[in-house]
Amino acid sequence: MSETEEELAKDLGLVSALAIGIGTMIGAGIFVLPGVAAQEAGPVVVVSFIVGGSIAIINALSVSELGTAMPKAGGAYYYINRALGPMFGSISGMGDWMGLAFASAFYSIGFGSYLAILLSGVVVSIPLVGTVELLPTIVLGPLVLSDIQIGALIAGIVFVGVNYIGAKETGGVQTVIVTLLLGILTVFAVVGFFSFDWGTVTAEGGIAPLGYGEILPGAALVFVAYLGYAKIATIGEELKNPGRNLPIAIIGSVAIVMTIYTILVGLLMGIVPFQDFFLEEVENAPMSHAAEIIFDYQFALAGFEIPVLGVGVTSITLAALLATASSANASILASARINFAMGRDKIVTDWLNEIHPRFATPYRSIAVTGAMILLFIVVLGGSLEILAKAASVLHLIVYALINAALIVFREADVPEYDPDFTVPLYPITPILGVVLSLGLIYFMDATEIALSMVFVLGAIVWYGAYARNYTSQEGVLSEYILSRPDEMPDVAVSAATAAQPKANEEYTVMVPVANPRTESTLLSLASVIAKANDGRVQAVHIVEVPDQTPLTEGSEHVRRIDDESQKLMERVRDSTETMDVPVDIKTIVSHRSFEEIFNAAQRNKVDKVVMGWGAGRPWSAGRAQRPLDELTHALPCDFLVLRDRGLETDRILVPTAGGPDSVLSAEAARNLRDQLGSSITLLHVVDESDTGEGERFLTEWATQHDLEDADIRIDTSGDVEGAIAAAAGDHSLLIIGATERGLLSRLVRGSLAYDVINDVDCSVLLAERPTSRTLRERLFGLQTDDDR
């Protein structure tokens, strides 16, 4: 069994991305919310929309930086999961997913409201049945589905189907919808300008009849109208040239939508008297009511009187249908991508991670998300305000975590974090994003806060009960804390340790592969070791490219390398005896293949690295130019380095003088013996006067390491190098521990053990176990090479 990472096609352009952002935000935000929000804050609600938009722009800056650094499906979830770890990833993923599902249901119900207005009183004749309304009320046991809910269900089914077909079709539909919508709203704004009356704004208590203190509660209420910008980041993996297009689309969509909201809501306040917003028909459809006012006259054109009231109201109703439909459509798209990303990281089941063979979409994720949206429409369709506010609270929590993730990436100085766009005024901007996002939640109602907290706590429980056992991704924050336990507060170290994924406990052997055509031997050796430890193999093809080649997913050259690499690695795995051990395949394109071996081992928390040494491997050439920084740090795990001269494992020689590296040599020999039936010889070199002591030492050492059946050989020549070379003559494999100088230092500078590799005719497996060495010891080694 094996696993390969699947990627989404890059087929969305800047216009489609802008349309997705604008379409998501401008839907129910302008056609449903102004009526409810005006009741909350009065005419000054215009300022509430500006405050909400300003907070959204601050968050959009952070989303843009993260998006250009990591254009991955899942957007906010991916950033938070990578920076803060899978527990916070579960919170953000579940929160964003559920928040979008709530929002999609909210938008669909808004669609149903205007559809009910459009079809009000329309009936059709059905044979044997008679006349029926197009949107009737339906009774399902204890549930009564109104005509609005029926319309919402129709919208939900249609747009789930569109998303099921594929993102390219979704982007195209979204572009058409937004273009028509903006055209209709432009006409409304122009005509409405001539009907605007400042006296209407200031009548009955002035512009703030309920007090200026209601501006922030109003901003909390209308924040749901700004949920679209971060959704662009969730499709970053499908966006062409994300380094340029992502920040333009995210920040541009917020700025455009905030301007539209300010203009249209301002016009509404000067057209519709404040007290009228408390009427049910105005509260549910404020734009249609405003259209009745501004179009309630006749135009004189070429001497003819042309009635336009019906046309105007119908046009606004159609615009409302387009707007709410586009919001629902874009939210379904984004929520499915989050679900896909969570499945890819094993926070939810892998079953959701399946790509459709024809449409290349995460079709199961879309289907599950769509089913949830339809359920919310049926069950909570009569509680529009609850759906809207719950969606806002969950997203505000996610936005706060996004800003925290940006700070973590910056402060931890993650090498692969290289955004094309950076937020201005760092760290003020992301800190403001955290404070303002969480602060706005304070002005929400207790019911919606409590409902949202249920999902947050549910995500934490889900992580502890399920995701922690399957996901292997550890966040940058916990890695940073656990790598500096002496510098960090005890409570931080304890929390990071407690939240670590249990999946990391699975035994993993990583194999860096330079040439997949010729290195099946390494996979076979790694499979033996993984099999002996009930683990898995992670085969990593490290492709080194020049510094001039950008490591971006948008690079055609890099994508071509990755495609070819995957095909080669698949062939190697299929042709290699892996002993039924799971083999994961991954390709890493790097400027520094030598360093990337250690970085990948550390990131993936592997137990052992089995790598080759010799000609044809990029990490064996140009050693003088490798940075000394790698030599100053302890190894991330055990290393086994094979000098392959035709690997045979029937007769194994293990020289030892004690020490951690010879313990690793013993483990490797024992694994080969248990899985392949190898015979083992233990060699200990002493002076002639120490023969008895040497025999006692080697016998006890063999017993301690479960090698009692090994042959015992004591060499009394005192010549370590000569004794090893002589004994290796009648063995097929030499397993030798590193010297105290260290494997990395030896590979760069040479040592006694390195000379032995060249002297013997059999294959050699060098073993080094991480130890606590000082900087001087890592760079220069100790004065003796006796401890192997």
Order of alpha helices (4+ residues) and beta strands (2+ residues): beta-alpha-alpha-alpha-alpha-alpha-alpha-beta-beta-beta-beta-alpha-alpha-alpha-alpha-alpha-alpha-alpha-alpha-beta-beta-alpha-alpha-alpha-alpha-alpha-alpha-alpha-beta-alpha-beta-alpha-beta-alpha-beta-beta-beta-alpha-beta-alpha-beta-alpha-beta-alpha-alpha-beta-alpha
